[in-house]
Amino acid sequence: MKPIATPLQPKLAFKFALMCISLLLGSCGFHLQGQSQAAYPATLSVYANDSQLGAQVAALLAQQQVEVESLEALKTQPLLRPQLSLIQTTKNRAELILDQNSDVTVWRYTLTTRYLYQSADNASHTDPSGLRLSVSTDVDLSGVQATVNQRIEADSWALLYRQLASRVMRQLSRQQ
């Protein structure tokens, strides 16, 4: 006599498997992160010696409903609101790979800045010399026309500015 399978058995097997997977993932420390609940100050003075980086950071702060005051120069005393300073911002382009004719085919672009944060009570939350933040990418410019190379280069720098601004935002959220 053959046992008759009921429609309930596959459902129970699926639920049991799902429960085992959940327990296994939970026991190894895995948990869903969800959206970041990063905390930012309500108002912030921002000084950046690179206008493109300053604009990217200001745009990201505005998305977080932070009132931004752009500074033309670094303020030292007294601070009425927290101050974020992005200084010594540098762009570097280094040869990475050469072809048989000694022409550069791949470049490494690097964007670096020094991050300084001070709260309104003038307490520095970073090393006085600043925290070095850096992003880089490798760009292959082999075998394409000069106008295409210029566009690839411009897009690569724009991407690096967005990435560096995101790193600044992550660092700022840790300061709160």
FENJO-V219972 format. One record per residue. N is the residue number from 0. RES is the residue in one letter. PHI is phi in whole degrees, -180 to 180 (NA if undefined). D_LAST is the distance of its C-alpha to the last C-alpha in Angstrom with 1 decimal. Layout:
BEGIN
N/RES/PHI/D_LAST + N/RES/PHI/D_LAST
END
This chain:
BEGIN
0/M/NA/69.9 + 1/K/-89/66.7 + 2/P/-71/63.6 + 3/I/-91/62.4 + 4/A/-79/58.7 + 5/T/-100/56.9 + 6/P/-64/54.2 + 7/L/-77/52.0 + 8/Q/-62/52.0 + 9/P/-62/50.0 + 10/K/-67/47.3 + 11/L/-66/47.1 + 12/A/-63/46.9 + 13/F/-65/44.0 + 14/K/-63/42.1 + 15/F/-65/42.8 + 16/A/-64/41.6 + 17/L/-63/38.4 + 18/M/-66/37.7 + 19/C/-64/38.4 + 20/I/-63/36.1 + 21/S/-62/33.3 + 22/L/-65/33.9 + 23/L/-64/34.2 + 24/L/-66/30.9 + 25/G/-66/29.1 + 26/S/-73/30.7 + 27/C/-91/29.5 + 28/G/98/25.8 + 29/F/-73/25.6 + 30/H/-152/23.6 + 31/L/-71/22.8 + 32/Q/-84/19.3 + 33/G/73/19.7 + 34/Q/-78/17.4 + 35/S/-69/13.8 + 36/Q/-108/11.6 + 37/A/-65/8.6 + 38/A/-103/6.1 + 39/Y/-129/6.4 + 40/P/-66/7.4 + 41/A/-68/11.0 + 42/T/-131/12.6 + 43/L/-155/12.2 + 44/S/-91/15.1 + 45/V/-124/15.9 + 46/Y/-119/18.6 + 47/A/-136/20.2 + 48/N/-79/23.6 + 49/D/-118/24.5 + 50/S/-63/24.9 + 51/Q/-67/24.9 + 52/L/-67/21.5 + 53/G/-60/20.2 + 54/A/-67/21.8 + 55/Q/-64/20.5 + 56/V/-66/16.8 + 57/A/-61/17.6 + 58/A/-65/19.3 + 59/L/-68/16.5 + 60/L/-66/14.1 + 61/A/-63/17.1 + 62/Q/-63/17.4 + 63/Q/-94/14.0 + 64/Q/60/15.3 + 65/V/-96/13.3 + 66/E/-77/15.7 + 67/V/-109/16.3 + 68/E/-112/18.4 + 69/S/-83/20.1 + 70/L/-102/21.2 + 71/E/-85/24.5 + 72/A/-145/23.9 + 73/L/-67/21.2 + 74/K/-98/20.5 + 75/T/-111/20.5 + 76/Q/-141/21.1 + 77/P/-81/20.1 + 78/L/-95/16.9 + 79/L/-90/16.8 + 80/R/-147/13.5 + 81/P/-58/10.7 + 82/Q/-127/12.6 + 83/L/-110/12.5 + 84/S/-119/15.8 + 85/L/-117/17.6 + 86/I/-119/20.8 + 87/Q/52/23.8 + 88/T/-75/23.7 + 89/T/-131/26.9 + 90/K/-110/28.9 + 91/N/-131/31.3 + 92/R/-126/34.2 + 93/A/-121/36.1 + 94/E/-68/39.3 + 95/L/-116/39.0 + 96/I/-135/42.3 + 97/L/-111/45.7 + 98/D/-89/48.7 + 99/Q/-65/52.3 + 100/N/-95/52.8 + 101/S/64/49.8 + 102/D/-90/48.0 + 103/V/-74/44.2 + 104/T/-109/43.5 + 105/V/-130/39.9 + 106/W/-113/37.2 + 107/R/-110/33.7 + 108/Y/-99/31.3 + 109/T/-131/28.1 + 110/L/-122/25.3 + 111/T/-131/23.1 + 112/T/-145/20.6 + 113/R/-104/18.7 + 114/Y/-103/14.9 + 115/L/-128/13.8 + 116/Y/-129/10.6 + 117/Q/-129/11.0 + 118/S/-79/9.4 + 119/A/-63/12.2 + 120/D/-83/13.4 + 121/N/72/14.3 + 122/A/-84/12.5 + 123/S/-77/12.2 + 124/H/-103/9.5 + 125/T/-134/12.1 + 126/D/-55/15.8 + 127/P/-55/17.8 + 128/S/-82/19.8 + 129/G/97/17.0 + 130/L/-97/16.0 + 131/R/-82/18.9 + 132/L/-115/18.3 + 133/S/-146/21.6 + 134/V/-135/23.3 + 135/S/-149/27.0 + 136/T/-150/29.8 + 137/D/-102/33.6 + 138/V/-122/35.9 + 139/D/-94/39.5 + 140/L/-113/41.7 + 141/S/-83/45.0 + 142/G/70/47.8 + 143/V/-124/46.5 + 144/Q/-71/47.6 + 145/A/-60/46.0 + 146/T/-68/44.8 + 147/V/-68/43.1 + 148/N/-59/41.6 + 149/Q/-64/40.1 + 150/R/-68/38.5 + 151/I/-63/37.1 + 152/E/-64/35.7 + 153/A/-62/34.1 + 154/D/-65/32.6 + 155/S/-65/31.3 + 156/W/-65/29.5 + 157/A/-62/28.1 + 158/L/-63/26.8 + 159/L/-64/25.2 + 160/Y/-63/23.4 + 161/R/-64/22.0 + 162/Q/-65/21.0 + 163/L/-67/19.3 + 164/A/-62/17.4 + 165/S/-65/16.2 + 166/R/-65/15.2 + 167/V/-61/13.2 + 168/M/-63/11.4 + 169/R/-63/10.8 + 170/Q/-66/9.5 + 171/L/-63/7.2 + 172/S/-66/5.8 + 173/R/-77/5.5 + 174/Q/-77/3.8 + 175/Q/-81/0.0
END
